[in-house]
Amino acid sequence: MAASQAYLDKAQLRQSYRNVWHTDLTNAITADFTCCCLSLWCGPCVSYMLRKRALYNDMSRYVCCAGYMPCSGRCGESNCPEVCLATEVFCCFGNSVASTRFLLQDEFNIQTTQCDNCIIGFMFCLQQFACICSLVACIVGSEELSEASQLISCISNMVYWTVCSCMQTQHKVEMDKRDGKFGPMTVPPMQQMSRIDQPVPPFVGYAPQAQPAYYR
C-alpha cells in the first residue's frame, strides 16, 4: 500500500515539472527519422540500447523497470543485469519504454505536454476499445462483429507501435542533447540559464534565441 502511494505521489510530482522534451511526439519522426524507423521495426532492441544509455552505460545501476514497478529489485538484476534487461524489453516492452521515459523525466524534471498526453491517452483508449470489441464478438458469436473487432485490433496495434517508436525517438533526442551530440552548447539568455527556475517552459525543447540587431 505504501509503495502504491509512493508511485502516485511521484506521478503527481511529474505534473509540476517545468522543462519539456526537446522534441514532442508529433515532430519525433522529423527529429530523427532513422531512429524512428528502427524503433518501429525493432522496438525491443532500441529499448534495450536506450535504457542502457539512460544509465550512462553503467549496468550496475540497472533495476527492473527502472524501479517504477512492484517487481523492481526482486528479479535478481544485480547478478545478470544484461539478461534481465533483455527479458524486460522483450517480455514487457511497453513497461520498458515507459520506465525509460520516467527515468529521463525524473532526471531532467521534464513534463509531458498536453498534446503528448492526448496522443498517449488515445493509444490507451483505442487498446481498451479493441479489447472490448473482441470480448463482445466472442460472446455474441457474430462473424461481422468478429471481422470488425479484428480490424479495430489491427488499427490499435498500428497506433501502439507508432506511438512507441515516436516515444523512443523522443528519448534518444533528449539523450543526444544531454550528451552534447548536437554540437557545442550556446549560452542561453539570462532568464533561461536555469532549467528548473524557468517560470514558463518553452513549448518544444530549447529553441535558439534570435539575437537583437545591435549584437550583430
Biotite code that builds the C-alpha atoms (Angstrom):
import biotite.structure as struc

atoms = struc.array([
    struc.Atom([0.000, 0.000, 0.000], chain_id="A", res_id=1, res_name="MET", atom_name="CA", element="C"),
    struc.Atom([2.826, 2.378, 0.865], chain_id="A", res_id=2, res_name="ALA", atom_name="CA", element="C"),
    struc.Atom([4.591, 1.551, -2.423], chain_id="A", res_id=3, res_name="ALA", atom_name="CA", element="C"),
    struc.Atom([1.433, 2.270, -4.423], chain_id="A", res_id=4, res_name="SER", atom_name="CA", element="C"),
    struc.Atom([1.038, 5.611, -2.668], chain_id="A", res_id=5, res_name="GLN", atom_name="CA", element="C"),
    struc.Atom([4.666, 6.435, -3.441], chain_id="A", res_id=6, res_name="ALA", atom_name="CA", element="C"),
    struc.Atom([4.065, 5.736, -7.133], chain_id="A", res_id=7, res_name="TYR", atom_name="CA", element="C"),
    struc.Atom([1.000, 8.007, -7.112], chain_id="A", res_id=8, res_name="LEU", atom_name="CA", element="C"),
    struc.Atom([2.908, 10.770, -5.348], chain_id="A", res_id=9, res_name="ASP", atom_name="CA", element="C"),
    struc.Atom([5.692, 10.508, -7.924], chain_id="A", res_id=10, res_name="LYS", atom_name="CA", element="C"),
    struc.Atom([3.192, 10.705, -10.800], chain_id="A", res_id=11, res_name="ALA", atom_name="CA", element="C"),
    struc.Atom([1.657, 13.832, -9.287], chain_id="A", res_id=12, res_name="GLN", atom_name="CA", element="C"),
    struc.Atom([5.100, 15.353, -8.804], chain_id="A", res_id=13, res_name="LEU", atom_name="CA", element="C"),
    struc.Atom([5.856, 14.951, -12.517], chain_id="A", res_id=14, res_name="ARG", atom_name="CA", element="C"),
    struc.Atom([2.930, 17.219, -13.304], chain_id="A", res_id=15, res_name="GLN", atom_name="CA", element="C"),
    struc.Atom([4.802, 20.088, -11.635], chain_id="A", res_id=16, res_name="SER", atom_name="CA", element="C"),
    struc.Atom([7.980, 19.634, -13.701], chain_id="A", res_id=17, res_name="TYR", atom_name="CA", element="C"),
    struc.Atom([8.764, 22.730, -15.764], chain_id="A", res_id=18, res_name="ARG", atom_name="CA", element="C"),
    struc.Atom([11.052, 21.502, -18.514], chain_id="A", res_id=19, res_name="ASN", atom_name="CA", element="C"),
    struc.Atom([9.840, 19.944, -21.756], chain_id="A", res_id=20, res_name="VAL", atom_name="CA", element="C"),
    struc.Atom([11.149, 17.366, -24.202], chain_id="A", res_id=21, res_name="TRP", atom_name="CA", element="C"),
    struc.Atom([13.455, 18.709, -26.892], chain_id="A", res_id=22, res_name="HIS", atom_name="CA", element="C"),
    struc.Atom([11.024, 17.296, -29.446], chain_id="A", res_id=23, res_name="THR", atom_name="CA", element="C"),
    struc.Atom([7.390, 16.369, -28.975], chain_id="A", res_id=24, res_name="ASP", atom_name="CA", element="C"),
    struc.Atom([5.772, 13.197, -30.307], chain_id="A", res_id=25, res_name="LEU", atom_name="CA", element="C"),
    struc.Atom([4.342, 14.894, -33.385], chain_id="A", res_id=26, res_name="THR", atom_name="CA", element="C"),
    struc.Atom([7.809, 16.022, -34.521], chain_id="A", res_id=27, res_name="ASN", atom_name="CA", element="C"),
    struc.Atom([9.791, 12.963, -33.429], chain_id="A", res_id=28, res_name="ALA", atom_name="CA", element="C"),
    struc.Atom([9.896, 11.400, -36.895], chain_id="A", res_id=29, res_name="ILE", atom_name="CA", element="C"),
    struc.Atom([11.453, 14.537, -38.392], chain_id="A", res_id=30, res_name="THR", atom_name="CA", element="C"),
    struc.Atom([13.855, 14.926, -35.467], chain_id="A", res_id=31, res_name="ALA", atom_name="CA", element="C"),
    struc.Atom([15.466, 11.521, -36.103], chain_id="A", res_id=32, res_name="ASP", atom_name="CA", element="C"),
    struc.Atom([13.900, 9.587, -38.980], chain_id="A", res_id=33, res_name="PHE", atom_name="CA", element="C"),
    struc.Atom([16.388, 6.715, -38.814], chain_id="A", res_id=34, res_name="THR", atom_name="CA", element="C"),
    struc.Atom([15.805, 6.043, -35.121], chain_id="A", res_id=35, res_name="CYS", atom_name="CA", element="C"),
    struc.Atom([12.045, 6.266, -35.571], chain_id="A", res_id=36, res_name="CYS", atom_name="CA", element="C"),
    struc.Atom([12.084, 3.644, -38.333], chain_id="A", res_id=37, res_name="CYS", atom_name="CA", element="C"),
    struc.Atom([14.418, 1.386, -36.358], chain_id="A", res_id=38, res_name="LEU", atom_name="CA", element="C"),
    struc.Atom([12.168, 1.713, -33.300], chain_id="A", res_id=39, res_name="SER", atom_name="CA", element="C"),
    struc.Atom([9.163, 0.752, -35.412], chain_id="A", res_id=40, res_name="LEU", atom_name="CA", element="C"),
    struc.Atom([10.705, -2.408, -36.836], chain_id="A", res_id=41, res_name="TRP", atom_name="CA", element="C"),
    struc.Atom([12.851, -3.485, -33.870], chain_id="A", res_id=42, res_name="CYS", atom_name="CA", element="C"),
    struc.Atom([11.381, -1.769, -30.822], chain_id="A", res_id=43, res_name="GLY", atom_name="CA", element="C"),
    struc.Atom([12.785, -4.084, -28.114], chain_id="A", res_id=44, res_name="PRO", atom_name="CA", element="C"),
    struc.Atom([16.355, -3.736, -29.408], chain_id="A", res_id=45, res_name="CYS", atom_name="CA", element="C"),
    struc.Atom([16.095, 0.056, -29.377], chain_id="A", res_id=46, res_name="VAL", atom_name="CA", element="C"),
    struc.Atom([14.528, -0.046, -25.915], chain_id="A", res_id=47, res_name="SER", atom_name="CA", element="C"),
    struc.Atom([17.499, -2.092, -24.662], chain_id="A", res_id=48, res_name="TYR", atom_name="CA", element="C"),
    struc.Atom([20.036, 0.371, -26.075], chain_id="A", res_id=49, res_name="MET", atom_name="CA", element="C"),
    struc.Atom([18.189, 3.438, -24.788], chain_id="A", res_id=50, res_name="LEU", atom_name="CA", element="C"),
    struc.Atom([17.805, 2.086, -21.259], chain_id="A", res_id=51, res_name="ARG", atom_name="CA", element="C"),
    struc.Atom([21.483, 1.214, -21.109], chain_id="A", res_id=52, res_name="LYS", atom_name="CA", element="C"),
    struc.Atom([22.352, 4.664, -22.399], chain_id="A", res_id=53, res_name="ARG", atom_name="CA", element="C"),
    struc.Atom([19.987, 6.311, -19.902], chain_id="A", res_id=54, res_name="ALA", atom_name="CA", element="C"),
    struc.Atom([22.013, 4.571, -17.183], chain_id="A", res_id=55, res_name="LEU", atom_name="CA", element="C"),
    struc.Atom([25.217, 6.061, -18.668], chain_id="A", res_id=56, res_name="TYR", atom_name="CA", element="C"),
    struc.Atom([26.197, 2.535, -19.786], chain_id="A", res_id=57, res_name="ASN", atom_name="CA", element="C"),
    struc.Atom([26.624, 1.547, -16.133], chain_id="A", res_id=58, res_name="ASP", atom_name="CA", element="C"),
    struc.Atom([24.595, -1.656, -15.831], chain_id="A", res_id=59, res_name="MET", atom_name="CA", element="C"),
    struc.Atom([25.363, -1.908, -12.121], chain_id="A", res_id=60, res_name="SER", atom_name="CA", element="C"),
    struc.Atom([22.674, 0.778, -11.736], chain_id="A", res_id=61, res_name="ARG", atom_name="CA", element="C"),
    struc.Atom([20.068, -1.301, -13.562], chain_id="A", res_id=62, res_name="TYR", atom_name="CA", element="C"),
    struc.Atom([16.836, -2.174, -11.777], chain_id="A", res_id=63, res_name="VAL", atom_name="CA", element="C"),
    struc.Atom([13.943, -3.919, -13.474], chain_id="A", res_id=64, res_name="CYS", atom_name="CA", element="C"),
    struc.Atom([11.552, -1.339, -14.972], chain_id="A", res_id=65, res_name="CYS", atom_name="CA", element="C"),
    struc.Atom([13.834, 1.390, -13.560], chain_id="A", res_id=66, res_name="ALA", atom_name="CA", element="C"),
    struc.Atom([12.373, 0.886, -10.082], chain_id="A", res_id=67, res_name="GLY", atom_name="CA", element="C"),
    struc.Atom([8.858, 2.019, -11.057], chain_id="A", res_id=68, res_name="TYR", atom_name="CA", element="C"),
    struc.Atom([7.091, -1.359, -10.894], chain_id="A", res_id=69, res_name="MET", atom_name="CA", element="C"),
    struc.Atom([6.316, -3.710, -7.970], chain_id="A", res_id=70, res_name="PRO", atom_name="CA", element="C"),
    struc.Atom([8.689, -6.324, -9.424], chain_id="A", res_id=71, res_name="CYS", atom_name="CA", element="C"),
    struc.Atom([11.631, -3.919, -9.379], chain_id="A", res_id=72, res_name="SER", atom_name="CA", element="C"),
    struc.Atom([14.592, -5.155, -7.360], chain_id="A", res_id=73, res_name="GLY", atom_name="CA", element="C"),
    struc.Atom([13.155, -8.653, -6.989], chain_id="A", res_id=74, res_name="ARG", atom_name="CA", element="C"),
    struc.Atom([14.312, -10.230, -10.241], chain_id="A", res_id=75, res_name="CYS", atom_name="CA", element="C"),
    struc.Atom([17.984, -10.840, -9.494], chain_id="A", res_id=76, res_name="GLY", atom_name="CA", element="C"),
    struc.Atom([19.081, -7.822, -11.531], chain_id="A", res_id=77, res_name="GLU", atom_name="CA", element="C"),
    struc.Atom([22.375, -7.460, -9.669], chain_id="A", res_id=78, res_name="SER", atom_name="CA", element="C"),
    struc.Atom([23.514, -10.929, -10.772], chain_id="A", res_id=79, res_name="ASN", atom_name="CA", element="C"),
    struc.Atom([22.845, -10.616, -14.502], chain_id="A", res_id=80, res_name="CYS", atom_name="CA", element="C"),
    struc.Atom([21.577, -7.134, -15.425], chain_id="A", res_id=81, res_name="PRO", atom_name="CA", element="C"),
    struc.Atom([22.036, -7.607, -19.186], chain_id="A", res_id=82, res_name="GLU", atom_name="CA", element="C"),
    struc.Atom([19.891, -10.748, -19.226], chain_id="A", res_id=83, res_name="VAL", atom_name="CA", element="C"),
    struc.Atom([17.256, -9.113, -17.018], chain_id="A", res_id=84, res_name="CYS", atom_name="CA", element="C"),
    struc.Atom([17.105, -6.056, -19.252], chain_id="A", res_id=85, res_name="LEU", atom_name="CA", element="C"),
    struc.Atom([16.782, -8.221, -22.364], chain_id="A", res_id=86, res_name="ALA", atom_name="CA", element="C"),
    struc.Atom([13.932, -10.120, -20.689], chain_id="A", res_id=87, res_name="THR", atom_name="CA", element="C"),
    struc.Atom([12.250, -6.854, -19.732], chain_id="A", res_id=88, res_name="GLU", atom_name="CA", element="C"),
    struc.Atom([12.338, -5.292, -23.195], chain_id="A", res_id=89, res_name="VAL", atom_name="CA", element="C"),
    struc.Atom([11.091, -8.427, -24.964], chain_id="A", res_id=90, res_name="PHE", atom_name="CA", element="C"),
    struc.Atom([8.501, -9.638, -22.419], chain_id="A", res_id=91, res_name="CYS", atom_name="CA", element="C"),
    struc.Atom([7.332, -6.258, -21.077], chain_id="A", res_id=92, res_name="CYS", atom_name="CA", element="C"),
    struc.Atom([8.077, -3.939, -23.970], chain_id="A", res_id=93, res_name="PHE", atom_name="CA", element="C"),
    struc.Atom([5.503, -1.282, -23.069], chain_id="A", res_id=94, res_name="GLY", atom_name="CA", element="C"),
    struc.Atom([6.741, -1.084, -19.491], chain_id="A", res_id=95, res_name="ASN", atom_name="CA", element="C"),
    struc.Atom([10.343, -0.853, -20.648], chain_id="A", res_id=96, res_name="SER", atom_name="CA", element="C"),
    struc.Atom([9.573, 2.184, -22.833], chain_id="A", res_id=97, res_name="VAL", atom_name="CA", element="C"),
    struc.Atom([7.516, 3.854, -20.099], chain_id="A", res_id=98, res_name="ALA", atom_name="CA", element="C"),
    struc.Atom([10.190, 3.185, -17.462], chain_id="A", res_id=99, res_name="SER", atom_name="CA", element="C"),
    struc.Atom([12.924, 4.777, -19.559], chain_id="A", res_id=100, res_name="THR", atom_name="CA", element="C"),
    struc.Atom([10.604, 7.736, -20.081], chain_id="A", res_id=101, res_name="ARG", atom_name="CA", element="C"),
    struc.Atom([10.008, 8.135, -16.338], chain_id="A", res_id=102, res_name="PHE", atom_name="CA", element="C"),
    struc.Atom([13.738, 7.797, -15.694], chain_id="A", res_id=103, res_name="LEU", atom_name="CA", element="C"),
    struc.Atom([14.549, 10.688, -18.016], chain_id="A", res_id=104, res_name="LEU", atom_name="CA", element="C"),
    struc.Atom([11.671, 12.801, -16.751], chain_id="A", res_id=105, res_name="GLN", atom_name="CA", element="C"),
    struc.Atom([12.782, 12.468, -13.142], chain_id="A", res_id=106, res_name="ASP", atom_name="CA", element="C"),
    struc.Atom([16.422, 13.151, -14.002], chain_id="A", res_id=107, res_name="GLU", atom_name="CA", element="C"),
    struc.Atom([15.767, 16.325, -16.008], chain_id="A", res_id=108, res_name="PHE", atom_name="CA", element="C"),
    struc.Atom([12.448, 17.469, -14.494], chain_id="A", res_id=109, res_name="ASN", atom_name="CA", element="C"),
    struc.Atom([10.655, 17.031, -17.822], chain_id="A", res_id=110, res_name="ILE", atom_name="CA", element="C"),
    struc.Atom([6.908, 17.321, -18.083], chain_id="A", res_id=111, res_name="GLN", atom_name="CA", element="C"),
    struc.Atom([4.744, 15.757, -20.791], chain_id="A", res_id=112, res_name="THR", atom_name="CA", element="C"),
    struc.Atom([2.905, 18.300, -22.908], chain_id="A", res_id=113, res_name="THR", atom_name="CA", element="C"),
    struc.Atom([-0.871, 18.231, -23.265], chain_id="A", res_id=114, res_name="GLN", atom_name="CA", element="C"),
    struc.Atom([-0.511, 17.185, -26.900], chain_id="A", res_id=115, res_name="CYS", atom_name="CA", element="C"),
    struc.Atom([1.690, 14.211, -25.968], chain_id="A", res_id=116, res_name="ASP", atom_name="CA", element="C"),
    struc.Atom([-0.744, 13.270, -23.193], chain_id="A", res_id=117, res_name="ASN", atom_name="CA", element="C"),
    struc.Atom([-3.614, 13.286, -25.687], chain_id="A", res_id=118, res_name="CYS", atom_name="CA", element="C"),
    struc.Atom([-1.707, 11.039, -28.086], chain_id="A", res_id=119, res_name="ILE", atom_name="CA", element="C"),
    struc.Atom([-0.756, 8.570, -25.345], chain_id="A", res_id=120, res_name="ILE", atom_name="CA", element="C"),
    struc.Atom([-4.292, 8.654, -23.906], chain_id="A", res_id=121, res_name="GLY", atom_name="CA", element="C"),
    struc.Atom([-5.787, 7.998, -27.342], chain_id="A", res_id=122, res_name="PHE", atom_name="CA", element="C"),
    struc.Atom([-3.498, 4.992, -27.741], chain_id="A", res_id=123, res_name="MET", atom_name="CA", element="C"),
    struc.Atom([-4.652, 3.531, -24.394], chain_id="A", res_id=124, res_name="PHE", atom_name="CA", element="C"),
    struc.Atom([-8.333, 4.181, -25.128], chain_id="A", res_id=125, res_name="CYS", atom_name="CA", element="C"),
    struc.Atom([-8.060, 2.551, -28.541], chain_id="A", res_id=126, res_name="LEU", atom_name="CA", element="C"),
    struc.Atom([-6.458, -0.530, -26.989], chain_id="A", res_id=127, res_name="GLN", atom_name="CA", element="C"),
    struc.Atom([-9.249, -0.801, -24.414], chain_id="A", res_id=128, res_name="GLN", atom_name="CA", element="C"),
    struc.Atom([-11.886, -0.343, -27.113], chain_id="A", res_id=129, res_name="PHE", atom_name="CA", element="C"),
    struc.Atom([-10.277, -3.083, -29.227], chain_id="A", res_id=130, res_name="ALA", atom_name="CA", element="C"),
    struc.Atom([-10.275, -5.422, -26.216], chain_id="A", res_id=131, res_name="CYS", atom_name="CA", element="C"),
    struc.Atom([-13.966, -4.733, -25.504], chain_id="A", res_id=132, res_name="ILE", atom_name="CA", element="C"),
    struc.Atom([-14.898, -5.332, -29.145], chain_id="A", res_id=133, res_name="CYS", atom_name="CA", element="C"),
    struc.Atom([-13.040, -8.646, -29.148], chain_id="A", res_id=134, res_name="SER", atom_name="CA", element="C"),
    struc.Atom([-14.869, -9.767, -25.994], chain_id="A", res_id=135, res_name="LEU", atom_name="CA", element="C"),
    struc.Atom([-18.252, -8.769, -27.421], chain_id="A", res_id=136, res_name="VAL", atom_name="CA", element="C"),
    struc.Atom([-17.508, -10.595, -30.671], chain_id="A", res_id=137, res_name="ALA", atom_name="CA", element="C"),
    struc.Atom([-16.584, -13.760, -28.728], chain_id="A", res_id=138, res_name="CYS", atom_name="CA", element="C"),
    struc.Atom([-19.756, -13.604, -26.635], chain_id="A", res_id=139, res_name="ILE", atom_name="CA", element="C"),
    struc.Atom([-22.166, -12.818, -29.471], chain_id="A", res_id=140, res_name="VAL", atom_name="CA", element="C"),
    struc.Atom([-20.503, -15.117, -31.974], chain_id="A", res_id=141, res_name="GLY", atom_name="CA", element="C"),
    struc.Atom([-21.273, -12.859, -34.924], chain_id="A", res_id=142, res_name="SER", atom_name="CA", element="C"),
    struc.Atom([-18.945, -13.153, -37.892], chain_id="A", res_id=143, res_name="GLU", atom_name="CA", element="C"),
    struc.Atom([-19.433, -9.491, -38.808], chain_id="A", res_id=144, res_name="GLU", atom_name="CA", element="C"),
    struc.Atom([-18.545, -8.367, -35.284], chain_id="A", res_id=145, res_name="LEU", atom_name="CA", element="C"),
    struc.Atom([-15.540, -10.673, -35.300], chain_id="A", res_id=146, res_name="SER", atom_name="CA", element="C"),
    struc.Atom([-14.229, -9.131, -38.520], chain_id="A", res_id=147, res_name="GLU", atom_name="CA", element="C"),
    struc.Atom([-14.846, -5.632, -37.180], chain_id="A", res_id=148, res_name="ALA", atom_name="CA", element="C"),
    struc.Atom([-13.035, -6.417, -33.922], chain_id="A", res_id=149, res_name="SER", atom_name="CA", element="C"),
    struc.Atom([-10.054, -7.784, -35.854], chain_id="A", res_id=150, res_name="GLN", atom_name="CA", element="C"),
    struc.Atom([-9.906, -4.582, -37.898], chain_id="A", res_id=151, res_name="LEU", atom_name="CA", element="C"),
    struc.Atom([-10.053, -2.439, -34.759], chain_id="A", res_id=152, res_name="ILE", atom_name="CA", element="C"),
    struc.Atom([-7.356, -4.569, -33.124], chain_id="A", res_id=153, res_name="SER", atom_name="CA", element="C"),
    struc.Atom([-5.147, -4.138, -36.192], chain_id="A", res_id=154, res_name="CYS", atom_name="CA", element="C"),
    struc.Atom([-5.586, -0.351, -36.095], chain_id="A", res_id=155, res_name="ILE", atom_name="CA", element="C"),
    struc.Atom([-4.915, -0.370, -32.344], chain_id="A", res_id=156, res_name="SER", atom_name="CA", element="C"),
    struc.Atom([-1.668, -2.286, -32.819], chain_id="A", res_id=157, res_name="ASN", atom_name="CA", element="C"),
    struc.Atom([-0.552, 0.087, -35.571], chain_id="A", res_id=158, res_name="MET", atom_name="CA", element="C"),
    struc.Atom([-1.189, 3.108, -33.333], chain_id="A", res_id=159, res_name="VAL", atom_name="CA", element="C"),
    struc.Atom([0.563, 1.424, -30.399], chain_id="A", res_id=160, res_name="TYR", atom_name="CA", element="C"),
    struc.Atom([3.777, 0.653, -32.291], chain_id="A", res_id=161, res_name="TRP", atom_name="CA", element="C"),
    struc.Atom([3.781, 4.062, -33.973], chain_id="A", res_id=162, res_name="THR", atom_name="CA", element="C"),
    struc.Atom([3.439, 5.929, -30.673], chain_id="A", res_id=163, res_name="VAL", atom_name="CA", element="C"),
    struc.Atom([6.065, 3.735, -29.000], chain_id="A", res_id=164, res_name="CYS", atom_name="CA", element="C"),
    struc.Atom([8.528, 4.348, -31.845], chain_id="A", res_id=165, res_name="SER", atom_name="CA", element="C"),
    struc.Atom([7.971, 8.110, -31.580], chain_id="A", res_id=166, res_name="CYS", atom_name="CA", element="C"),
    struc.Atom([8.408, 7.954, -27.803], chain_id="A", res_id=167, res_name="MET", atom_name="CA", element="C"),
    struc.Atom([11.710, 6.106, -28.147], chain_id="A", res_id=168, res_name="GLN", atom_name="CA", element="C"),
    struc.Atom([12.884, 8.633, -30.724], chain_id="A", res_id=169, res_name="THR", atom_name="CA", element="C"),
    struc.Atom([11.930, 11.381, -28.271], chain_id="A", res_id=170, res_name="GLN", atom_name="CA", element="C"),
    struc.Atom([14.067, 9.679, -25.603], chain_id="A", res_id=171, res_name="HIS", atom_name="CA", element="C"),
    struc.Atom([17.039, 9.339, -27.954], chain_id="A", res_id=172, res_name="LYS", atom_name="CA", element="C"),
    struc.Atom([16.900, 13.006, -28.979], chain_id="A", res_id=173, res_name="VAL", atom_name="CA", element="C"),
    struc.Atom([16.808, 14.011, -25.309], chain_id="A", res_id=174, res_name="GLU", atom_name="CA", element="C"),
    struc.Atom([19.899, 11.934, -24.553], chain_id="A", res_id=175, res_name="MET", atom_name="CA", element="C"),
    struc.Atom([21.641, 13.245, -27.669], chain_id="A", res_id=176, res_name="ASP", atom_name="CA", element="C"),
    struc.Atom([21.150, 16.717, -26.253], chain_id="A", res_id=177, res_name="LYS", atom_name="CA", element="C"),
    struc.Atom([22.329, 15.571, -22.834], chain_id="A", res_id=178, res_name="ARG", atom_name="CA", element="C"),
    struc.Atom([25.487, 14.034, -24.276], chain_id="A", res_id=179, res_name="ASP", atom_name="CA", element="C"),
    struc.Atom([26.302, 17.072, -26.436], chain_id="A", res_id=180, res_name="GLY", atom_name="CA", element="C"),
    struc.Atom([25.772, 15.359, -29.789], chain_id="A", res_id=181, res_name="LYS", atom_name="CA", element="C"),
    struc.Atom([24.067, 18.419, -31.247], chain_id="A", res_id=182, res_name="PHE", atom_name="CA", element="C"),
    struc.Atom([27.331, 20.362, -31.305], chain_id="A", res_id=183, res_name="GLY", atom_name="CA", element="C"),
    struc.Atom([28.684, 22.911, -28.835], chain_id="A", res_id=184, res_name="PRO", atom_name="CA", element="C"),
    struc.Atom([26.139, 24.305, -26.412], chain_id="A", res_id=185, res_name="MET", atom_name="CA", element="C"),
    struc.Atom([25.374, 28.009, -26.690], chain_id="A", res_id=186, res_name="THR", atom_name="CA", element="C"),
    struc.Atom([24.935, 30.221, -23.642], chain_id="A", res_id=187, res_name="VAL", atom_name="CA", element="C"),
    struc.Atom([21.201, 30.773, -23.073], chain_id="A", res_id=188, res_name="PRO", atom_name="CA", element="C"),
    struc.Atom([19.711, 34.147, -22.187], chain_id="A", res_id=189, res_name="PRO", atom_name="CA", element="C"),
    struc.Atom([19.717, 35.115, -18.511], chain_id="A", res_id=190, res_name="MET", atom_name="CA", element="C"),
    struc.Atom([16.082, 34.146, -17.880], chain_id="A", res_id=191, res_name="GLN", atom_name="CA", element="C"),
    struc.Atom([16.738, 30.633, -19.243], chain_id="A", res_id=192, res_name="GLN", atom_name="CA", element="C"),
    struc.Atom([20.058, 29.992, -17.511], chain_id="A", res_id=193, res_name="MET", atom_name="CA", element="C"),
    struc.Atom([18.497, 27.531, -15.067], chain_id="A", res_id=194, res_name="SER", atom_name="CA", element="C"),
    struc.Atom([16.206, 24.855, -16.449], chain_id="A", res_id=195, res_name="ARG", atom_name="CA", element="C"),
    struc.Atom([14.350, 24.348, -13.177], chain_id="A", res_id=196, res_name="ILE", atom_name="CA", element="C"),
    struc.Atom([13.898, 28.054, -12.425], chain_id="A", res_id=197, res_name="ASP", atom_name="CA", element="C"),
    struc.Atom([12.139, 28.884, -15.683], chain_id="A", res_id=198, res_name="GLN", atom_name="CA", element="C"),
    struc.Atom([8.769, 30.497, -14.836], chain_id="A", res_id=199, res_name="PRO", atom_name="CA", element="C"),
    struc.Atom([7.200, 29.186, -18.058], chain_id="A", res_id=200, res_name="VAL", atom_name="CA", element="C"),
    struc.Atom([8.866, 26.423, -20.096], chain_id="A", res_id=201, res_name="PRO", atom_name="CA", element="C"),
    struc.Atom([9.323, 26.795, -23.846], chain_id="A", res_id=202, res_name="PRO", atom_name="CA", element="C"),
    struc.Atom([6.800, 24.962, -25.994], chain_id="A", res_id=203, res_name="PHE", atom_name="CA", element="C"),
    struc.Atom([9.193, 22.431, -27.554], chain_id="A", res_id=204, res_name="VAL", atom_name="CA", element="C"),
    struc.Atom([12.674, 21.885, -26.141], chain_id="A", res_id=205, res_name="GLY", atom_name="CA", element="C"),
    struc.Atom([15.096, 24.786, -26.121], chain_id="A", res_id=206, res_name="TYR", atom_name="CA", element="C"),
    struc.Atom([14.604, 26.809, -29.254], chain_id="A", res_id=207, res_name="ALA", atom_name="CA", element="C"),
    struc.Atom([17.576, 29.010, -30.203], chain_id="A", res_id=208, res_name="PRO", atom_name="CA", element="C"),
    struc.Atom([17.014, 32.625, -29.306], chain_id="A", res_id=209, res_name="GLN", atom_name="CA", element="C"),
    struc.Atom([17.343, 35.248, -32.038], chain_id="A", res_id=210, res_name="ALA", atom_name="CA", element="C"),
    struc.Atom([19.934, 37.895, -31.250], chain_id="A", res_id=211, res_name="GLN", atom_name="CA", element="C"),
    struc.Atom([18.930, 41.580, -31.356], chain_id="A", res_id=212, res_name="PRO", atom_name="CA", element="C"),
    struc.Atom([20.196, 43.632, -34.268], chain_id="A", res_id=213, res_name="ALA", atom_name="CA", element="C"),
    struc.Atom([22.695, 45.574, -32.151], chain_id="A", res_id=214, res_name="TYR", atom_name="CA", element="C"),
    struc.Atom([24.531, 42.315, -31.282], chain_id="A", res_id=215, res_name="TYR", atom_name="CA", element="C"),
    struc.Atom([25.248, 41.526, -34.896], chain_id="A", res_id=216, res_name="ARG", atom_name="CA", element="C"),
])
